[in-house]
């Protein structure tokens, strides 16, 4: 397998409704991971609480940076996570459709 100069890793937050249950995850393939969450196979937690709305994400080149950020966010107070989401997505829009259309044109 050839080494790539750049690879995308994502830290993301899912919810079921604005200010609802939050899930923070990390992945090397956001397209596949979101599709799995949407059909209820992403994780037991996301399936149980029907977490299918992508409300926040960050992109990283290195997996270690993504994992470190995921751990950092998981240790934050709930209010801090909500503030982080609302800084870039004040209306709690589902960013997945927008992100999907951006990545499909490449």
Secondary structure, 3 states (H helix, E strand, C coil): CCCCCCCCEEEEEEECCCCCCEEEEEECCHHHHHHHHHCCCCCHHHHHCCCCEEEEEEEECCHHHHHHHHHHHHCCCHHHHHHHHHHHCCCCCCHHHHHHHHHHCC
